[in-house]
Amino acid sequence: QHSLFSAFSKFGPLYSVRAHRNAAVAGPGYYAIVKFYSAGDASRAQRACNGQRLFQKSPLKVCVCTKQKGFQQQVLALNSNKCQELANHYLGFNGWSSRIITLQNVSGFDGENEELGKTLQKRSVKYLCAVEVTLPNHGLRTRGVALGEADVENDEDPLELVTASRRVQKLAAGRALSSAFQKILLVVLENGKVAVEYNSTREELTDSLTEEELKGLVQV
């Protein structure tokens, strides 16, 4: 996988690289699935690498996979790490910044169940986070709001509660950052230049709130 990543990452940022052993009926060897963020990068890689000996003795056969028809694939948002990876590649490390507007503890008890005459309560730790992403060179700012949640088995253990709280805070901040990036469209031109547009289809009601209103926002 390392050799594959080194060979194909020259054509653009990669989403993932997976190598698999061939099925028994296909004979010894391996096949790999390399996913690019950009279809243009994938096409350039296919044209340059097909039939070449990149890091092995026999030539590689490289094909571009397309989505199968007949069913709709669910489009999932990129996680915060992938968003930052793309932003750093296309905008540069100094081409964007983010800040947390608010990070609120909105924890509470989820509910009660009775068992053998006792009331059982399960503690759920929840944090609400609002993040702002700024692209100074393009005069663009976007916001994202998200909720992070996790159950705590023993809420009487301070260490477990603190550990869960930190984990949920990080989860909420990551989801909020991802949500903010979903409102940014990166348009990569043939000459390598990058244009940035605002994705209005991802607008949320919280986008119209002031910072003071966001800081006073409570969502359970």
Secondary structure, 3 states (H helix, E strand, C coil): CHHHHHHHHHHCCEEEEEEEECCHHHCCCEEEEEEECCHHHHHHHHHHHCCCCCCCCCCCCCCCCCCCCCCCCCCCCCCHHHHHHHHHHHHCCCCCEEEEEEEEECCEEEEEEEECCEEEEEEEEEEEEEEEEEEHHHCEEEEEEEEEEEEECCCCCHHHHHHHHHHHHHHHHHHHHHHHHCCEEEEECCCCCEEEEECHHHCCHHHHCCHHHHHCCCCC
